[in-house]
């Protein structure tokens, strides 16, 4: 099984999401639709409707700026998706998961 590099994976994911333009959790409010902040004058918590998603908690992917789009594809997400794919692959082909995933995990820990 061939595993894409992080950079190639990120490029492909970005292309697919730009093409599909799905609704995703708003990065400004983490999908809550509201933003919670401490009041500067009294220190109490105040709650406001999120201005990015207008309280909906979801935005279209293409409405994000480039920085927000890139944050959707962290190395942690890459690792999780590759491991999930390897589990499925090993289940279908009846191969030993640790034997297949081991080299990937070693390389990933080294930052490659």
C-alpha positions as CSV (number, residue, x, y, z in Angstrom):
1,X,0.0,0.0,0.0
2,X,1.3,3.4,-0.9
3,X,1.0,6.2,1.6
4,X,1.0,9.8,0.4
5,X,3.3,12.2,2.0
6,X,1.8,14.8,4.4
7,X,2.3,17.6,1.8
8,X,0.7,15.6,-1.0
9,X,-2.2,14.5,1.3
10,X,-2.8,18.1,2.3
11,X,-2.8,19.3,-1.3
12,X,-5.3,16.6,-2.3
13,X,-7.6,17.2,0.7
14,X,-7.6,20.9,0.0
15,X,-8.4,20.4,-3.7
16,X,-11.3,18.0,-2.8
17,X,-12.8,20.3,-0.2
18,X,-12.5,23.4,-2.4
19,X,-14.3,21.4,-5.2
20,X,-17.1,20.0,-2.9
21,X,-17.4,23.1,-0.7
22,X,-19.0,21.3,2.3
23,X,-20.5,22.8,5.4
24,X,-17.9,22.4,8.2
25,X,-17.8,23.4,11.9
26,X,-17.0,27.1,12.2
27,X,-13.4,27.6,13.2
28,X,-14.1,30.8,15.1
29,X,-16.6,29.2,17.5
30,X,-15.7,25.5,17.1
31,X,-19.2,24.8,15.8
32,X,-21.0,26.3,18.9
33,X,-22.5,29.3,17.1
34,X,-21.6,31.4,20.1
35,X,-18.3,32.9,21.3
36,X,-17.6,33.1,25.0
37,X,-15.2,35.8,26.3
38,X,-14.3,37.3,29.6
39,X,-15.5,40.9,30.0
40,X,-12.5,43.2,30.4
41,X,-14.1,45.5,32.9
42,X,-15.6,43.0,35.3
43,X,-14.0,39.7,34.5
44,X,-17.4,37.9,34.0
45,X,-18.1,35.7,31.1
46,X,-20.1,37.1,28.2
47,X,-21.7,35.2,25.4
48,X,-22.1,36.6,21.9
49,X,-23.4,35.1,18.6
50,X,-20.5,34.2,16.4
51,X,-20.1,36.7,13.6
52,X,-18.3,34.3,11.3
53,X,-21.2,31.8,11.1
54,X,-24.0,34.1,12.3
55,X,-24.8,31.7,15.1
56,X,-25.3,28.7,12.9
57,X,-22.0,27.0,14.0
58,X,-21.3,25.9,10.4
59,X,-19.7,27.6,7.4
60,X,-18.9,26.7,3.8
61,X,-15.3,25.5,3.4
62,X,-14.7,28.1,0.6
63,X,-15.7,30.9,2.9
64,X,-12.6,30.3,5.1
65,X,-9.4,32.2,4.5
66,X,-6.3,30.3,3.4
67,X,-4.9,30.1,6.9
68,X,-8.1,28.6,8.3
69,X,-8.2,26.1,5.4
70,X,-4.7,24.9,6.1
71,X,-5.5,24.4,9.8
72,X,-8.1,21.9,8.8
73,X,-5.3,19.6,7.7
74,X,-2.9,19.2,10.6
75,X,-0.4,16.4,11.0
76,X,-2.6,14.9,13.7
77,X,-5.5,14.7,11.2
78,X,-3.1,13.2,8.6
79,X,-1.9,10.6,11.0
80,X,-5.4,9.6,12.1
81,X,-6.6,9.3,8.6
82,X,-3.7,7.2,7.5
83,X,-4.0,4.9,10.5
84,X,-7.7,4.5,9.8
85,X,-7.0,3.7,6.1
86,X,-4.3,1.2,7.2
87,X,-6.7,-0.6,9.5
88,X,-9.3,-0.9,6.7
89,X,-6.6,-2.1,4.3
90,X,-5.3,-4.7,6.8
91,X,-8.8,-5.9,7.5
92,X,-9.6,-6.3,3.8
93,X,-6.3,-8.0,2.9
94,X,-5.9,-9.9,6.2
95,X,-2.4,-8.5,6.8
96,X,-0.9,-7.8,10.2
97,X,-1.7,-4.2,11.1
98,X,1.4,-3.6,13.2
99,X,3.7,-5.0,10.4
100,X,2.1,-2.6,7.9
101,X,1.7,0.5,10.1
102,X,5.0,0.2,12.0
103,X,7.2,1.7,9.3
104,X,4.7,4.6,8.8
105,X,4.5,5.4,12.5
106,X,8.4,5.3,12.8
107,X,8.8,7.7,9.9
108,X,6.0,9.9,11.2
109,X,7.6,10.2,14.7
110,X,10.9,11.3,13.0
111,X,8.9,14.1,11.3
112,X,9.0,12.7,7.8
